[in-house]
């Protein structure tokens, strides 16, 4: 069996497992890297699913200050709110002072999802 027939057999086996086999010059590591990037929150576009977690309250405003693990925002009505976040909070892109964000806050007052709406 020569090298090309071995490649065809291996590609056929991978194809049956749902893994593509191309000879485009890209390395397997590059393909894995692209898959990882496309699977991250920042790269995915979940237009068909609502970003609002069940039972959470939506708030929006402009970031006025960064306080360690929290954003202080000023809402449209002029009131300020502190949005604390931790390692369980999903943040699509880090916000900076002056950015407009939208967040969903759980019953305990912790932000469960923060979206930077200036960069959508």
ABEGO torsion letter per residue (X at the ends): XBAAAAAAAAAAAAAAAGBBBBAAGBBAAAAAAAAAAAABAAABBBAABBABBBGBBBBBEBBABBBEABBBBBBAAGBBBBBBBBAABBBABBBBBGBBBBBBBBAAGBBABBBBAAAX
